[in-house]
Amino acid sequence: MAISLREAKLQADRLSSRLKMLGVDIKRTQALEAVAAVYNFPNWLKFKDSLDKHHGPAPQASTADRGPHRILLLRPGEGKTSIMAMLFENEVKKKQSIPLWITCGETLPQHILSDDTLESVSIITADFSDEGEILALPGLDKGSTGIWVRLHHPAMSPHTPHGRSIRAKAMIGLLASIKREWPERIASEINWCLIDEFNRLDQNHPGLLNSALPDFAGTNITLVISTPHLPSAAPPGYRIISSRGTAELPMKGLVFCTAKDVVIADDDRNIVPGMDSPPTYVEGIAKQVLGAIRDKENNYPVRGRNARKGQAAAIPVRVEAAGAPA
């Protein structure tokens, strides 16, 4: 058969995009089924099995094919979680794919999302053992338009080298469990993987950044990782989004990056990325969040569940999704 698994998935993506231009929205699973029908197979799973037998594993895509991925290099209080929440809510409301948000902290800041969003997503806890093994991965709510996962251990401190190493091992196990245990129709619809509080893990743990994460992302998922410290082992191709003040701190490690890899999101003197995809989506959200935080006189609109209490929620502004991930 003169087609690879990756090519078949790309055909499904092109079909979905073309139909969307014509005013017809279909799910990615439906597009995959349509491609299988074109090749006279009764369903996608049988078509995929045939491709696997004839071609073996699909070739690994380059980082450029995936997005690129992003690292939010921001200090505490600079809006990392707010940026994540806005990305998550935008994708949930579009209902075209499924965003996955993984928090490595011990608490889920549910106040940061609206009631409508909380009611339409699955919120689960992935407990892990003292050795970093995932103990159980709860099932998902039927019809969920987003998934929020907390990586949790009641006593494993993220403030010691040992604790961070075990947490990194648990993250690798969590990604493998998602691929193995969740239905393929769910895993195939994940388009964003947002990982908050990444510094609670050993960011340089062997196999995490250079293997487990890109393998999980494949060709369809864009990674967004938030951390106040740049991993020393970060592979090339990640676009780093930072603030001017953070980027100018020598200990942040940006001296090892080239200008094309960095976007300064709170300054009009942006370092323009030297990549094909325009910085219009993640970078646009980051720019507005950082700008609002920087502006001390700005009156933040009341958002999220705290709105009924008259309190300002953590998201200062809203940026509507402006198309497919760049």
Helices and strands as residue ranges (DSSP letters): H 5-21, H 28-38, H 44-55, G 63-66, E 70-73, H 80-94, E 98-103, G 110-112, H 115-120, E 122-128, E 134-136, E 147-152, H 161-181, H 184-187, E 190-196, G 198-200, I 208-212, H 213-217, E 222-227, E 239-242, H 244-247, G 250-252, G 254-256, G 259-261, E 262-264, H 282-294, G 305-309
